[in-house]
Amino acid sequence: MRRLLITLSLCLFGLNANAQNFSDMTPDQRTAFGEAVRSYLLENPEVVMEAVAILQERESQAAVNNDRELALRYQSQLNDDGYSFVGGNPDGTINLVEFIDYRCGYCRRAHAEVRALVAANDDIRYVIKEFPILGEDSVVASRAALAVLVNDGEEVYYKMNDLLMTFEGPYNDATLEDMALEAGADPVRMAELMNTPLITDMIANNRALAQRIQITGTPTFVFGNQMVRGYVSPDVMNALLEDARDALPQQ
């Protein structure tokens, strides 16, 4: 707020809005300046709210631009890491990447909506990043899912992913075996693979990528080159998809 008031004050009185101008003033000038600003703001309090709104808008746009830059810089790791699930249309023109945690309530809320979006749009190439951050139960679920992906392939993984995301009980040997069987996976091979270095490295790589692109929560989506942190409604998803289409090079 202090930074906002200084910036607002300098702008109001026709000065270049930076801290150096304020620090160059003499003590008497600072006192007079401060009294003038205070009087003005007391008489025109709506200016503060307008300035706050402008500052918030600028900061929001700066965050969007930073996220876009990160998505562009790391697009190969996001879209083609060589081990993450790829669904929808593997040749689709729009990459939709989702970082998930099976114990994340908002991931669960978005789960069916994302699947519906992918099913309804044949230009989406859907990439799932296993990103367990909510405790050991999350890690166990991701290990099981990735083990199924490695051994049984993407179609079976997609079924396992659905079962894990919608399951309400604890993840343990018995419940994971039941889900693997229901998904059409080999539960014995899943159990053998879950704690191998291969699976550990996949999760570690996803976490390292998330750190590089400043992802700390789930779900996080990347629609093309636009990063979205947190749950968004189906209407917003569709709007983001249209934005991603508009951003494609014109044929």
Secondary structure as the mmCIF struct_conf table of DSSP 4:
data_model
#
loop_
_struct_conf.conf_type_id
_struct_conf.id
_struct_conf.beg_label_comp_id
_struct_conf.beg_label_asym_id
_struct_conf.beg_label_seq_id
_struct_conf.end_label_comp_id
_struct_conf.end_label_asym_id
_struct_conf.end_label_seq_id
HELX_RH_AL_P HELX_RH_AL_P1 ARG A 2 LEU A 12
TURN_TY1_P TURN_TY1_P1 PHE A 13 GLY A 14
BEND BEND1 ALA A 17 ASN A 18
HELX_RH_AL_P HELX_RH_AL_P2 ALA A 19 SER A 23
TURN_TY1_P TURN_TY1_P2 ASP A 24 ASP A 24
BEND BEND2 MET A 25 MET A 25
HELX_RH_AL_P HELX_RH_AL_P3 PRO A 27 GLU A 43
TURN_TY1_P TURN_TY1_P3 PRO A 45 PRO A 45
HELX_RH_AL_P HELX_RH_AL_P4 GLU A 46 ARG A 73
TURN_TY1_P TURN_TY1_P4 TYR A 74 TYR A 74
HELX_RH_AL_P HELX_RH_AL_P5 GLN A 75 ASN A 79
BEND BEND3 GLY A 82 SER A 84
STRN STRN1 PHE A 85 GLY A 88
TURN_TY1_P TURN_TY1_P5 PRO A 90 ASP A 91
BEND BEND4 THR A 93 THR A 93
STRN STRN2 ILE A 94 ILE A 100
TURN_TY1_P TURN_TY1_P6 TYR A 102 ARG A 103
HELX_RH_AL_P HELX_RH_AL_P6 GLY A 105 ALA A 120
TURN_TY1_P TURN_TY1_P7 ASP A 122 ASP A 123
STRN STRN3 ILE A 124 GLU A 130
BEND BEND5 LEU A 134 LEU A 134
HELX_RH_AL_P HELX_RH_AL_P7 GLU A 136 ASP A 152
HELX_RH_AL_P HELX_RH_AL_P8 GLU A 154 THR A 166
BEND BEND6 GLY A 169 GLY A 169
HELX_RH_AL_P HELX_RH_AL_P9 ASP A 173 ALA A 183
TURN_TY1_P TURN_TY1_P8 GLY A 184 GLY A 184
HELX_RH_AL_P HELX_RH_AL_P10 PRO A 187 LEU A 193
TURN_TY1_P TURN_TY1_P9 MET A 194 ASN A 195
BEND BEND7 THR A 196 THR A 196
HELX_RH_AL_P HELX_RH_AL_P11 PRO A 197 ARG A 212
TURN_TY1_P TURN_TY1_P10 ILE A 213 GLN A 214
BEND BEND8 GLY A 217 THR A 218
STRN STRN4 THR A 220 PHE A 223
TURN_TY1_P TURN_TY1_P11 GLY A 224 ASN A 225
STRN STRN5 GLN A 226 ARG A 229
BEND BEND9 GLY A 230 GLY A 230
HELX_RH_AL_P HELX_RH_AL_P12 PRO A 234 ASP A 246
TURN_TY1_P TURN_TY1_P12 ALA A 247 ALA A 247
BEND BEND10 LEU A 248 LEU A 248
HELX_LH_PP_P HELX_LH_PP_P1 PRO A 249 GLN A 250
#
